[in-house]
Amino acid sequence: MSTLTKRATIYLDPVLHKALRLQSIETSRSVSELVNDAIRDELAEDARDLALFDERANEPTVDFEDFVKGLKRDGTI
């Protein structure tokens, strides 16, 4: 863990807190490590999603009504 850590107070659902404590014991890792890793993973997933949105920014859009009409025309609905 970095020496430049910040302290924060968070409020957890009691069941989640118990699960976190049990996982901490099972993995020999601190609750702080587990929470930091979970937050890091979530932020990384958000960054990947944003990158995918950027990649698709120039793709043509399809109007919903036209899409539904196409489904009817194709016999899908």
Contact map, one row per residue, 1 for C-alpha under 8 A:
11101000000000000000000000000000100000000000000000000000000000000000000000000
11111000000000000000000000000000000000000000000000000000000000000000000000000
11111000000000000000000000000000000000000000000000000000000000000000000000000
01111100000000000000000000000000000000000000000000000000000000000000000000000
11111110000000000000000000000000000000000000000000000000000000000000000000000
00011111000000000000000000000000000000000000000000000000000000000000000000000
00001111100000000000000000000000000000000000000000000000000000000000000000000
00000111110000000000000000000000000000000000000000000000000000000000000000000
00000011111000000000000000000000000000000000000000000000000000000000000000000
00000001111100000000000000000000000000000000000000000000000000000000000000000
00000000111110000000000000000000000000000000000000000000000000000000000000000
00000000011111011000000000000000000000000000000000000000000000000000000000000
00000000001111111000000000000000000000000000000000000000000000000000000000000
00000000000111111100000000000000000000000000000000000000000000000000000000000
00000000000011111110000000000000000000000000000000000000000000000000000000000
00000000000111111111000000000000000000000000000000000000000000000000000000000
00000000000111111111100000000000000000000000000000000000000000000000000000000
00000000000001111111110000000000000000000000000000000000000000000000000000000
00000000000000111111111000000000000000000000000000000000000000000000000000000
00000000000000011111111100000010010000000000000000000000000000000000000000000
00000000000000001111111110000010000000000000000000000000000000000000000000000
00000000000000000111111111000000000000000000000000000000000000000000000000000
00000000000000000011111111100000000000000000000000000000000000000000000000000
00000000000000000001111111111110010000000000000000000000000000000000000000000
00000000000000000000111111111100000000000000000000000000000000000000000000000
00000000000000000000011111111000000000000000000000000000000000000000000000000
00000000000000000000001111111000000000000000000000000000000000000000000000000
00000000000000000000000111111100000000000000000000000000000000000000000000000
00000000000000000000000111111110110000000000000000000000000000000000000000000
00000000000000000000000110011111110000000000000000000000000000000000000000000
00000000000000000001100100001111111000000000000000000000000000000000000000000
00000000000000000000000000000111111100000000000000000000000000000000000000000
10000000000000000000000000001111111110000000000000000000000000000000000000000
00000000000000000001000100001111111111000000000000000000000000000000000000000
00000000000000000000000000000011111111100000000000000000000000000000000000000
00000000000000000000000000000001111111110000000000000000000000000000000000000
00000000000000000000000000000000111111111000000000000000000000000000000000000
00000000000000000000000000000000011111111100000000000000000000000000000000000
00000000000000000000000000000000001111111110000000000000000000000000000000000
00000000000000000000000000000000000111111111000000000000000000000000000000000
00000000000000000000000000000000000011111111100000000000000000000000000000000
00000000000000000000000000000000000001111111110000000000000000000000000000000
00000000000000000000000000000000000000111111111000000000000000000000000000000
00000000000000000000000000000000000000011111111100000000000000000000000000000
00000000000000000000000000000000000000001111111110000000000000000000000000000
00000000000000000000000000000000000000000111111111000000000000000000000000000
00000000000000000000000000000000000000000011111111100000000000000000000000000
00000000000000000000000000000000000000000001111111110000000000000000000000000
00000000000000000000000000000000000000000000111111111000000000000000000000000
00000000000000000000000000000000000000000000011111111100000000000000000000000
00000000000000000000000000000000000000000000001111111110000000000000000000000
00000000000000000000000000000000000000000000000111111111000000000000000000000
00000000000000000000000000000000000000000000000011111111100000000000000000000
00000000000000000000000000000000000000000000000001111111100000000000000000000
00000000000000000000000000000000000000000000000000111111110000000000000000000
00000000000000000000000000000000000000000000000000011111111000000000000000000
00000000000000000000000000000000000000000000000000001111111000000000000000000
00000000000000000000000000000000000000000000000000000011111100000000000000000
00000000000000000000000000000000000000000000000000000001111110000000000000000
00000000000000000000000000000000000000000000000000000000011111000000000000000
00000000000000000000000000000000000000000000000000000000001111100000000000000
00000000000000000000000000000000000000000000000000000000000111110110000000000
00000000000000000000000000000000000000000000000000000000000011111110000000000
00000000000000000000000000000000000000000000000000000000000001111111000000000
00000000000000000000000000000000000000000000000000000000000000111111100000000
00000000000000000000000000000000000000000000000000000000000001111111110000000
00000000000000000000000000000000000000000000000000000000000001111111111000000
00000000000000000000000000000000000000000000000000000000000000011111111100000
00000000000000000000000000000000000000000000000000000000000000001111111110000
00000000000000000000000000000000000000000000000000000000000000000111111111000
00000000000000000000000000000000000000000000000000000000000000000011111111111
00000000000000000000000000000000000000000000000000000000000000000001111111111
00000000000000000000000000000000000000000000000000000000000000000000111111110
00000000000000000000000000000000000000000000000000000000000000000000011111111
00000000000000000000000000000000000000000000000000000000000000000000001111111
00000000000000000000000000000000000000000000000000000000000000000000001111111
00000000000000000000000000000000000000000000000000000000000000000000001101111
